[in-house]
Amino acid sequence: MADIHNLEFAIYDQNKFPKFNKNSGPSPYWDKPTEGPSYIKPEDRQKPLVPSGKLQEKYGQEAVDLSPLLGTTFNDNARLVEVLKDDDLIRDLAIKISQRGVVIFKHQDDLSTDQQKELLQKLGLLSGKPKDNGLYIHPIAPAGGIVGPDGLVDPNLSFISSRLGGEYKKEERFYPTAYSWHSDVTFEPVPPDYTSLRLVEVPETGGDTFWANGYALYEKLSPSLRKYLETLTGTFAQPKWNEVGDRKGFAVYSDVRGAPENIGELLIAIHKVVRTNPVTGWKSLFAVGEHFSKFNDVTPLESKLLKDFIWNTLAQSHDIQVRHKWEKFDIAIWDNRSAYHAINKDVHYFDHYIRTGIRTLSSGERPYLDPNSPTQSEALKKKAEEEKENQEKK
């Protein structure tokens, strides 16, 4: 168990990373989106989850919504170490995250790194992910990370730090920041359901994170375009990590990465463009961000036009975005299936600005679309009508 107040980092030191089996090529499931042990057949899919009410009862008064549909912040009276003691609280938290997109807990300095991993795994399991899927291991985990008691980097703790950047990161100042919008590791056949990030080193200013609402982005499109996009699949890929490994002298992690389908050194997968979030049952636009390559079964020009239109709609829609200014030991947890995020890359302007976070990701299910799923606004409207009807009956 790493002491969150006294962490040891290893950077580009291959002797500090556990040995792993190397697998060439892409995953055998990369182009088979309805196959594999993590694919949930229609007859096996769960109904949208309903919270027990225990999280609201315990910590509801400590929470403030950041916007009408996206983001909730819990003050430091809400402690995740206490949530971890009760599976009902964890399940309610998973539902809260999936409904609100991202949830932030302030100053969680008493949560160990092992507890952060335990929380993410339980969030996934208690909300219905395949039971054999574990925590994700990022392909560039061998680049560096948090050293555990055995003297080796813990591959389940992703190391998100400006310390790893160097000239590669400084070059990014010449690109519009909007290009960094993404959902985590969508180039995998089985992307994460939940992602957590806790900052342990915070610059005096800068390094804010933005999130955007995938449910709402889907609803920004006309009904006709939505229906058309539901017929499409997209190709997701990220050759950048292989290039970074070649340049820095490490091999990408090509062994199993959290789910049996996530294996191989070539990072590519095909997914539905629109997917259903199994926790809420709502539709979200999934084909967005820097890991998304192209729309399939259309011409390259059509793909580019669609991709640019959706990207511009996201970048220009401030009403579906929220922004968080980090303080030390804040932890954000978001639903990677229906929220996108982007970092403000101003930290790299100054060498003495250090931003370091510990990220954990839970490997979820293969993305699927239930065409009968409602939109977020349809579901919330129906819920409000039912609550009004129940109130009138009392």
DALIN-V893834 format. One record per pair of residues at least 4 apart in sequence whose C-alpha atoms are under 7 Angstrom apart, sorted by sequence separation. I is the first residue (numbers start at 1). J is the second residue. D is the distance in Angstrom with one decimal. If there is no record, write none. Layout:
I&J&D  I&J&D
This chain:
3&7&6.0  26&30&6.6  35&39&5.8  40&44&6.2  41&45&6.5  53&57&6.1  54&58&6.1  55&59&5.8  56&60&4.2  59&63&6.9  66&70&6.6  67&71&6.3  74&78&6.2  79&83&6.7  80&84&6.1  86&90&6.5  87&91&6.1  88&92&6.1  89&93&6.0  90&94&6.2  91&95&6.4  92&96&6.1  93&97&6.1  94&98&6.2  95&99&6.1  96&100&5.9  97&101&5.3  111&115&6.0  112&116&6.2  113&117&6.4  114&118&6.2  115&119&6.0  116&120&6.4  117&121&6.3  118&122&6.1  119&123&6.1  120&124&6.5  121&125&6.2  122&126&5.7  123&127&6.2  124&128&6.4  125&129&5.2  137&141&6.7  141&145&6.9  147&151&5.8  148&152&5.6  165&169&4.7  166&170&6.5  167&171&6.2  213&217&6.2  214&218&6.3  215&219&6.6  216&220&6.3  221&225&6.3  222&226&6.2  223&227&6.3  224&228&6.4  225&229&6.1  226&230&6.3  227&231&7.0  239&243&6.5  240&244&6.2  241&245&6.2  242&246&6.2  243&247&6.2  244&248&6.0  245&249&5.6  246&250&6.4  256&260&6.0  258&262&6.9  277&281&5.2  288&292&5.9  298&302&6.1  299&303&6.1  300&304&6.2  301&305&6.2  302&306&6.2  303&307&6.0  304&308&5.9  305&309&6.1  306&310&6.2  307&311&6.1  308&312&6.0  309&313&6.1  310&314&6.3  311&315&6.2  312&316&5.9  313&317&6.0  326&330&6.5  335&339&5.9  336&340&6.9  374&378&5.9  375&379&6.2  376&380&6.1  377&381&5.9  378&382&6.2  379&383&6.2  380&384&6.2  381&385&6.3  382&386&6.2  383&387&6.2  384&388&6.1  385&389&6.1  386&390&6.1  387&391&6.1  388&392&6.2  389&393&6.4  390&394&6.7  2&7&6.4  34&39&6.0  40&45&6.2  55&60&6.8  66&71&5.0  97&102&5.4  111&116&6.5  124&129&5.4  147&152&5.2  148&153&5.9  186&191&5.3  221&226&6.1  245&250&4.8  257&262&5.2  276&281&5.9  277&282&5.6  287&292&6.0  298&303&6.2  334&339&7.0  374&379&6.0  10&16&6.9  29&35&7.0  65&71&5.8  66&72&5.4  83&89&5.6  84&90&6.5  97&103&5.7  125&131&6.3  147&153&4.3  148&154&6.0  185&191&5.9  245&251&5.6  256&262&5.6  257&263&6.2  276&282&5.6  277&283&6.4  347&353&5.8  29&36&6.8  65&72&4.2  66&73&7.0  83&90&6.1  146&153&5.3  147&154&6.1  245&252&6.2  256&263&4.7  276&283&4.6  64&72&5.6  65&73&6.3  145&153&5.5  146&154&6.0  218&226&7.0  255&263&5.3  275&283&5.7  276&284&6.2  295&303&5.2  63&72&6.5  64&73&5.3  145&154&6.8  254&263&5.6  255&264&6.4  274&283&6.8  275&284&5.6  294&303&5.9  63&73&5.5  64&74&6.5  242&252&6.3  254&264&4.6  274&284&5.8  275&285&6.5  63&74&4.3  146&157&6.8  254&265&4.8  274&285&4.7  275&286&6.3  62&74&5.4  63&75&6.5  145&157&6.9  273&285&6.4  274&286&5.4  62&75&5.6  121&134&6.5  145&158&6.4  146&159&6.9  252&265&6.5  273&286&5.4  121&135&6.3  141&155&5.9  145&159&4.8  273&287&4.9  62&77&6.7  144&159&6.6  62&78&6.5  141&158&6.4  137&155&5.7  59&78&6.0  137&156&5.3  136&156&6.2  138&158&6.8  135&156&6.2  288&311&6.8  72&100&6.7  239&267&6.6  71&100&5.3  76&105&6.7  79&108&6.9  94&123&5.4  238&267&5.7  70&100&4.9  71&101&6.0  72&102&6.6  73&103&5.8  74&104&6.1  75&105&6.2  76&106&4.9  81&111&5.9  237&267&5.5  238&268&6.8  69&100&6.2  70&101&5.6  71&102&4.9  72&103&4.8  73&104&4.6  74&105&4.9  75&106&5.3  76&107&5.8  80&111&7.0  237&268&4.2  70&102&6.8  71&103&5.6  72&104&6.3  73&105&6.0  74&106&6.4  91&123&6.3  236&268&5.6  237&269&6.5  90&123&6.1  94&127&6.5  236&269&5.3  54&88&7.0  55&89&5.3  235&269&5.9  236&270&6.1  54&89&6.1  84&119&6.5  91&126&5.5  235&270&4.6  52&88&6.9  91&127&6.1  234&270&5.6  235&271&6.7  55&92&6.0  233&270&6.6  234&271&5.6  55&93&6.8  233&271&5.5  234&272&6.2  233&272&4.4  234&273&5.7  52&92&6.5  232&272&6.4  233&273&5.1  51&92&5.0  232&273&5.8  230&273&6.4  51&95&6.6  229&273&6.3  230&274&5.4  229&274&6.7  49&95&6.9  187&236&4.7  186&236&6.3  187&237&4.7  187&238&6.3  234&287&6.6  238&291&5.7  237&291&5.5  284&338&5.5  236&291&5.5  237&292&6.3  236&292&4.3  237&293&6.1  235&292&6.4  236&293&5.1  235&293&5.5  235&294&5.4  234&294&5.7  235&295&6.4  277&337&6.5  234&295&4.4  235&296&6.7  277&338&7.0  233&295&6.3  234&296&5.2  233&296&5.7  232&296&6.7  218&284&5.7  218&285&5.1  215&283&6.1  217&285&6.6  124&193&6.7  190&259&6.7  215&284&4.3  124&194&6.9  214&284&5.1  215&285&6.6  190&261&6.7  214&285&5.5  189&261&6.1  190&262&6.4  189&262&6.0  120&194&6.8  188&262&5.9  188&267&6.5  187&267&5.6  188&268&6.2  189&269&5.2  187&268&4.8  188&269&5.6  187&269&5.2  283&373&6.0  282&373&5.7  283&374&6.3  38&130&6.1  275&367&6.1  276&368&6.1  281&373&5.9  282&374&5.3  283&375&5.4  275&368&5.3  276&369&4.9  282&375&5.2  275&369&4.4  276&370&6.0  282&376&5.6  272&367&6.7  274&369&6.4  271&367&6.4  272&368&6.5  217&314&6.6  272&369&6.9  276&373&6.7  140&241&6.5  187&291&6.2  216&320&6.5  259&363&6.3  4&109&7.0  186&291&6.3  258&363&5.5  182&288&6.4  183&289&6.7  143&250&6.7  182&289&3.9  213&320&5.5  4&112&6.0  142&250&6.7  181&289&5.0  182&290&5.5  212&320&5.6  213&321&6.5  3&112&6.5  4&113&6.7  180&289&7.0  181&290&6.4  182&291&6.7  212&321&4.3  2&112&6.7  142&252&6.7  180&290&6.1  211&321&5.5  212&322&6.6  1&112&6.8  2&113&5.9  142&253&6.7  179&290&6.6  210&321&6.8  211&322&5.4  1&113&6.4  101&213&6.5  140&252&5.3  141&253&6.7  210&322&5.6  211&323&6.5  1&114&5.7  139&252&4.9  140&253&6.3  210&323&4.4  139&253&4.4  209&323&5.8  210&324&6.4  139&254&6.7  208&323&6.8  209&324&5.5  208&324&5.6  209&325&7.0  208&325&4.9  208&326&6.3  138&257&6.9  137&257&4.8  136&257&5.3  137&258&6.2  136&258&4.2  135&258&5.1  215&338&6.2  134&258&4.8  214&338&4.6  17&142&6.0  133&258&5.8  134&259&6.6  202&327&6.6  213&338&6.6  214&339&5.0  133&259&4.9  202&328&5.8  213&339&5.0  214&340&6.7  201&328&6.4  212&339&5.6  213&340&6.7  14&142&6.7  200&328&5.7  211&339&6.6  212&340&5.1  199&328&5.8  200&329&5.5  211&340&5.5  212&341&6.2  199&329&5.2  211&341&4.2  12&143&4.8  13&144&6.9  198&329&5.8  199&330&6.1  210&341&5.4  211&342&6.5  11&143&6.1  12&144&5.5  198&330&5.6  199&331&6.8  209&341&6.9  210&342&5.2  11&144&4.2  198&331&4.1  209&342&5.8  210&343&6.2  10&144&5.1  11&145&6.6  18&152&6.3  197&331&5.5  198&332&6.4  209&343&4.5  10&145&5.5  16&151&6.8  17&152&5.5  18&153&7.0  196&331&6.7  197&332&5.4  208&343&6.0  209&344&6.1  9&145&5.6  10&146&6.5  16&152&4.7  17&153&5.2  196&332&5.5  197&333&6.6  207&343&6.4  208&344&5.3  9&146&4.9  10&147&6.5  16&153&5.8  178&315&6.1  196&333&4.2  207&344&5.2  8&146&5.9  9&147&5.8  195&333&5.5  196&334&6.6  207&345&6.1  7&146&6.8  8&147&5.5  194&333&6.8  195&334&5.5  207&346&6.2  194&334&5.7  195&335&6.6  206&346&5.9  207&347&5.5  194&335&4.7  195&336&6.4  206&347&5.7  193&335&5.8  194&336&5.5  70&213&6.3  193&336&5.3  192&336&6.1  193&337&5.9  2&148&5.9  1&148&6.7  1&149&6.8  203&353&5.1  203&354&5.4  127&279&6.6  184&336&6.4  202&354&6.3  203&355&5.8  183&336&5.8  201&354&6.4  202&355&4.9  201&355&5.1  202&356&6.8  201&356&4.8  183&339&6.9  200&356&5.8  201&357&6.9  183&340&4.9  199&356&5.7  200&357&5.6  182&340&5.2  183&341&6.5  199&357&4.0  30&189&5.7  181&340&6.3  182&341&5.7  198&357&5.3  199&358&6.3  29&189&6.7  181&341&5.4  182&342&6.7  197&357&6.1  198&358&5.3  215&375&6.9  181&342&4.7  197&358&5.6  198&359&6.5  215&376&6.0  180&342&5.4  197&359&4.4  196&359&5.5  197&360&6.7  196&360&5.3  195&360&5.9  196&361&6.4  195&361&4.5  177&344&6.7  194&361&5.9  195&362&6.5  194&362&5.5  192&361&5.9  193&362&5.9  192&362&5.2  193&363&6.0  192&363&4.2  193&364&4.6  191&363&6.0  192&364&5.0  190&363&6.5  191&364&6.2  190&364&6.3  190&365&5.8  190&366&5.0  189&366&6.5  170&348&5.7  169&348&6.9  98&279&6.5  99&280&6.4  98&280&6.5  95&279&6.5  163&354&6.9  162&354&5.8  162&355&5.5  161&355&5.6  162&356&6.5  161&356&4.1  160&356&5.6  161&357&6.1  160&357&4.9  159&357&6.3  160&358&6.3  159&358&5.5  160&359&6.9  158&358&5.8  159&359&6.5  157&358&6.2  158&359&4.8  157&359&5.7  158&360&6.1  157&360&5.5  156&360&6.5  109&329&5.5  107&328&6.4  108&329&5.3  107&329&4.6  108&330&5.9  107&330&4.6  108&331&6.7  106&330&4.5  36&261&6.6  105&330&5.9  106&331&6.6  136&361&5.3  105&331&5.4  135&361&5.7  136&362&5.7  104&331&5.7  105&332&6.4  135&362&4.6  136&363&5.5  104&332&4.3  134&362&6.2  135&363&5.6  103&332&5.8  104&333&6.3  134&363&5.8  48&278&6.3  49&279&5.5  102&332&6.8  103&333&5.4  133&363&5.9  23&254&5.3  48&279&5.1  49&280&6.4  102&333&5.7  103&334&6.2  133&364&6.9  22&254&5.3  23&255&6.2  29&261&6.0  46&278&6.8  48&280&4.9  102&334&4.1  22&255&5.9  48&281&5.1  101&334&5.6  102&335&6.5  21&255&5.5  27&261&6.4  101&335&5.5  130&364&6.9  20&255&6.4  27&262&6.3  129&364&5.3  130&365&6.4  27&263&5.2  129&365&5.9  27&264&5.2  33&270&6.1  97&334&5.9  98&335&5.4  101&338&6.7  26&264&4.9  30&268&6.2  31&269&6.0  33&271&5.9  97&335&6.1  101&339&5.5  124&362&6.3  25&264&5.4  26&265&6.1  30&269&4.3  31&270&5.3  24&264&5.4  25&265&5.6  26&266&4.5  30&270&6.1  120&360&6.9  124&364&6.7  23&264&4.8  24&265&5.3  25&266&5.2  26&267&6.3  120&361&6.6  121&362&5.6  23&265&6.2  26&268&6.6  120&362&5.8  117&360&6.2  71&322&6.9  66&322&6.8  39&365&6.2  38&365&5.1  39&366&4.9  38&366&5.6
